[in-house]
Amino acid sequence: MKKAVAIMMVLAMVIGAVACFAGCDVNKDKEPVATSYVSMDINPSIRFVLDKDQKIMSYSCENDDALVLLYGEVIVGMDIQEASQKIMDLAVKMGYLTKDNCGVQVSVSSDDSKVESNILDKIGVAVTNTDEKLAFEINYDKEGSFVLNYQLAKLKEQNADNEYYQNLTAGKLRLINSAMAADFSLKMDDAVKMSTQQLLEIVDEAYNNLEDFSTKAFEEAKLAAEQVYQTAVVTAQEAVYITKYMEYKGVIEGGLAVAQYGGLSIAAKSVELLAKSVVFAQDTADKLLAEDDVLAIATQLGVDVEALKDSQGNVTVDSIGAYVDKVAKNSADGLTQDMRDKLDGAVEKLEESKEQLQDKPLSQDIVNKIQAALASIEIKDIDFDSITVEDLKDISVELEKKAADMKEKMDASLTDEQKQNIADAQQQAVAKLGGALEQYNQALAKAEQEAKDTLQRIKNSRLESLAPQS
């Protein structure tokens, strides 16, 4: 009997251990899931992706000031309250949060409204803690920026009968904008139907590809290097694929498929990289507003044009939006109706200017590059005389889908052994691109060091100029 009891005890322990292994250890090793999105605007402006425990999984610095503020700092893994406190302390120390720039605008998106409230409360604690140490009062705005809320109101007005738009919040709109910037194929009408968690999968992946030194200059250099290297990689891989496919399927069957597929993946990659570079350029030079638009907005606001310029001395979509948001968030007693009307009028003119920029045909130089990339394949219904950046994004998505669909059909006719042989041969072909890879790595290393040096220099300069004098 004792033996039987002992056996039963052992079995119970084993079962318990197995249950713990299956129910505890495996879950423990699972990757954290993104559940919330937070936007914090002080100027600096930062976006966070949080897990279910409200700890930071990834983040994005939305302007140069944010990059300077957080360069060399570690916030991934921090609870949002701890991270917010660190950011507030740094903003004070580095002269970003002052009596003349005392507003903190926050928006949150989660599929659980209680979680949103809890996150806002946590950030509120950090604001209060900082506020108590200062000689001026911080304005904590939990509704998001003025420009963002203007855009939200317009979307609801334009889609009055659509429940998805009517249920949209400022926090989720901010998240959707970030997701659409990361994924060319995502459109607003589809994005509004997605959950916060679905959108966060897109954004978190994009943010994880960013570095704490990801200045515009670094990203531009990285993109230029990728255009050369990735095109070489895809060209080598496709050459191997076509050669091996013909070898396995023969001249008739293989030749027919190759005739349809040949050059498609190369064109898709070329247009994708070209689209990224055009979008990047649009985010900088193409956001410069026409002089008439600038004067109209300055007149509407009742300010000199100088007040609307960015750190480079340009008036852009972003610099005007930043000015409007700064005025709104620094109004301690709330906006007067007169000022609200002025800001509304300015943002309306700004949105009109943005639409004109989006509808602006691409330069002939870009059109020539698109035509060159598409020369080896057949793609119809492209009006090259009036092609815009949005059209280019759509072409990129269409080509990528065509290439993927065609390759899937071709792969279906191959055995697992044949597919593995092709993969091995492709790997060997890419390995022979040592010179191209070395050039790519050297370009990245140079751009990285320059970005780090620039950020550290600016950060040191701000800290030194604001350090207490002994």
Buried (B, 14 or more C-beta within 10 A) or exposed (E): EEEEEEEEEEEEEEEEEEEEEEEEEEEEEEEBEBBBBBBBBBBBBBBBBBBEEBBBBBBBBBBBBBBBBBBEEEBBEBBBBBBBBBBBBBBBBBEBBEEEBBBBBBBBBBBEEEBBEBBBEBBBEBBEBBBEEBEEEBBBBBBBBBBBBBBBEEBBEEBEEBEBBEEBBBBBBBBBBBBBBBBBEBEBEEBBEBEBBEBBBBBBBBBEEBBBBBBBEBBBBBBBBBBBBBBBBBBBBBBBBBBBBBEBBEEEEBBEBBEBBBBBBBBBBBBBBBBBBBBBBBBBEBBBBEEEBBEBBBEBBEBEEEBBBBEEEBBBBBBBBBBBBBBBBBBEEEBEEEBBEBBBBBBBBBBEBBEEBEEEBBEEEBBEBBEEBBEEBEEEEBEBEEBBBEBBBBBBBBBBEBBEEBBEEBEEEBEEEBEEBBBEBBEEBBEEBEEBBEBBEEBBEEBBEBBBEBBBEBBEEBEEEEEEEE
